[in-house]
Amino acid sequence: MTEASLPAPLAEVVAEVEGVDRGLRTELLVEYADQFEEVSPEIAKRPFPEVSRAPRCESEAFIFVTDRPDGTFDLHFAVENPQGLSAKAWAVIMRDTFSGQPLEQVATTPQDVIFKIFGKDLSMGKGQGLIGMLELVQHAARARIGQRRRQAEGLAG
């Protein structure tokens, strides 16, 4: 994975945490988790729809997308497990680094970026949950890319 393939804000996060020792990495990730803000009720209310639930995420993360006029989107999250620090940290990182970025970059962000941020010793369960969160965000990005393409083809045809 090259940093160039990542949205610039995400590449900055990777650069910030890469190469730091485990203790400092944990501190940084807890700081991200502390910045977690639950999705506003104007965007989504409980019970959250199953289609918004991240697959394989033990912390029961839900992802919501609002479109921006410029063709990008904003991300919003709910994490039902109050102890779901990894899910909350990843939600904040994705919110801050994917919102407003080109959808093509979001859609092609490699999954191994999670291990660059959280470390190679991330448990399989947590890793799968964080990957599930990324997959749901990427699905939303790809759906919007496809919709734009269909609209462009409809206008051209």
N, C-alpha and C positions, 0 to 999 in steps of 0.2 A: 504494500500500500504506500503510495506516495502522498505526502501532505497536500500536494497540488490537487489530488482527486477529492479532497474534502472541502466543504464550505470553509471559507477563511476563518470564521469564528471558532469552528470546531478544531481546525488545525492549531489554533492558538491554545485551546484547552489541552490538546494532546502534548504540545510543546511544554506547557506548564507542568504537567504531571509526569511526563516521561523522564526517567532517569532519577527521580526523587526516591528516597528510601520509603519503605512500606509505611512507617509511622507518619511521615509527612504526607504521603499520598492519602492515608486514611483521614488525616486532619482536613486536607483539602476537600475530600469527598463529603465529609460531615458538614463542612461549610456550605457546600452546594446544597445538601439535603436541608439545611437550615433555611435556605432561601425558597423552599418549596411553597407554592401557593396553590391551594385547591381551585379547581375550575369554578368559575363564578356561576351562580344559579341562572343567570341570564343565558348562559351557553348550554348548560346541562344540569339536570336535577336527578336526584335519586328516585327510584332505582335507575341506575345507568343502563343503557341498552347493551345487550351482550355483544353486539357487533362492534362496540367500542372497547371491549375488553382485550387486553394484550394476551395473546396465547402463551401458555406455559409460565405465566408470571404468578408466583406464589403470593405476591403482595397485592394481588388483584388491582393492577393498574388499568385505568381506562384513559383513552386518548380521544381528544376532540379537536377538530380542525375548523378554523374560521378562515375564509378566503379574504385576501387583500385585493384591492382594485388593480394592483400591478401584476397580478397573476401568481404571486407567491402566497404563502399562508402563515397563520399564527397557530401555535400548538398550545393546548390546554390539557391538564392532566388531573386525574383523581387517583390517589393511592389509598386503598381501603385499609391496609395494614399500617397502624401507627408506627410500628417498628421497621417498616420497609425503607430503611435508609438508602440502600443501593438503588431501589426503584425511584425514590424521591430525588436522589442526586442525579440519576440518569435523566429523569423527567426535566429537571432544571437545566441540565446541560443541553438536552435536545431543544427545549423551549428557547433557550438563549442563543443557540448556534444554528438552528434550522429555520426558525421563524424569520420570514423576509428574505430567505436565501433562494437561489434558483432551484426550482423543483428537480431539475435533472441532476444536480449535485446531491440533493437529499436522497433521491431515488437510487443513486449509485454508490452511496457511502458504504464501504465494506464493513461487514460485521466485526472484523478483528479490531476495529477502532475501540470497541468496548473493552477488549483486553489490554489495549495500549493505555486506556484511561484507568481501568480498575485493577490492572495487574494480572499477571499470568496465573496467580494462585486463586483466582475467582472460582468459587464452587460451581459445579456443573449446574445445579439448580438455579442459582442466581444468574449465571451466565445465560442459561436458556430463557429465563424470564426477561432479562435485559434485551436479548436478541429478539424476543417476541414483541417487545415494545418498539424496537427499531423497525421490525417487519411491518407492523401496523402503520407506522408513520410513512414508511416507504410505499406501502400499498396506497395510501391517500395521495402521495405525490404522483405515483404512476397513473392513478385514476384521473387526476387533473391533467396530466400531460396528454393522456389519451383523449380526454374530452376536448382539449384545445386542438389537438390534431384533427379530430372528427369535425370540429367547427370550421377549421381552416379548409378542410377538404370540401365541406358543404358549401362554403363561400366560393371556392374555386370551381366547383362543379356546376 
